[in-house]
């Protein structure tokens, strides 16, 4: 299953590594990813930051609040930067509950008190959860499944299973469990990309324009009992991202249109 998706993705990834990744400094490439990923991941949760806003905040910090953006949005984005830097600097850490909780703590640390005053960043929910049109299950039963999720994902990471599949399956199950009061989506996307980076692959960045398709793929896990749609979506998002950046670089390498 997913043989065609893997072949297409790996072909594009090889070209992407040679034409883009290897030609940029490691720090510049990481910062490029930090801006793209943080902007789109927070936008999926309703943050209105543009890519330009995100880059300004990364470069200048909270000393420069982009025009028309709330301080809450700025703080949320700043927290996401810290969580991103945490996962990218802890790729040798165990994939366990400590990593999970610390990622959530960082991604919600300075906004949780505003959104959920009685909650503690990085700690599991103490009540049942609902989000959008989804009513999640008994929180105690769902949280009790977290150790199994982390252990089974660890085993999959060590096996010969494609990282996009592992990342998608982890993400789908994690969102199904929804163990934190806030930041479940951002935390899940961060740790899915920990899996990608650990395997030496580019980030899977879910573009805000694909939000509806992404949410529908997550819904299908509950409605149809399969993560096939989410895995297909992850492959499509991963491959599309690489193809788009390759096309952009080729276009910007052609200077003919600017010659007199």
C-alpha positions, 0 to 999 in steps of 0.5 A, a space after each residue: 500500500 502507498 507504493 506509488 505515493 512513496 515512489 513519487 515522494 522519494 523521487 522528488 525528495 532526492 532532487 529537493 535534497 540535491 538542488 535545495 537543501 545541500 545548496 543552503 547553509 544548515 542554519 538558513 534552511 532551518 530558519 526557512 522551515 521554522 517560518 513556513 511551518 510555524 506560520 501555517 501550523 498556527 494559521 490552521 488554529 486561527 492565527 492570522 499571521 502572514 509569512 512576512 509577519 512570521 519572519 518579522 517576529 522571528 527576527 525582531 521578537 516581541 519588540 515588533 508587533 506586526 500591524 493588525 495582529 494581536 499580542 495573543 497571536 504574537 505570543 502564540 507564534 513566539 511560543 511555537 518558535 520555542 517549541 520548534 527549536 526544542 524538537 529540532 535540538 532534541 532529535 536524539 531524545 527518546 520519543 516518549 511522554 516527556 518529549 510530548 509533554 515538554 513540546 505541549 508545555 512550550 507551545 502553550 506556555 504563555 497563552 494557556 492562562 488566557 484561553 483556559 485559566 484552570 489548565 497547566 501547560 504540558 499537563 494532560 486534561 482533567 476533563 473531557 474535551 470537544 473541538 469543532 464538531 467533534 466530541 472526544 471520548 472519556 479523557 481518562 480512557 484516552 490519556 491511558 492510551 498515550 503510553 501505548 501510542 508512544 511505544 508503538 510509534 517508537 517501534 515503527 520508527 525503528 522498523 522499515 516503515 516509511 517515515 511519512 506513514 509513521 508520522 501520519 499514523 502517529 498524528 491521526 491517533 494523537 489527535 484522536 486522543 486529544 490529551 491536552 486542554 490546548 495546543 493538541 493540533 500544534 503539538 501533534 504536527 510538531 511531533 509528526 515532524 520530529 519523526 520526519 526530521 529524525 529520519 532525515 526527511 524534510 518537514 511535512 508542512 500542511 498549507 493553510 489552504 488545505 485545512 479543510 482537506 486535512 480536517 476531513 482526513 482526520 474526521 475519517 479516522 473516526 467516521 470510517 475507522 481508517 487512517 488511509 485518507 490521512 496517510 494519503 494526505 500527508 504524502 500529497 502535502 509532503 510531495 507538493 511542498 517539495 515540488 512547489 519549492 523546486 519550481 520556485 527555485 527553478 523560476 528564480 534561477 532563470 534571469 533571462 526575463 531581467 536582461 536588457 
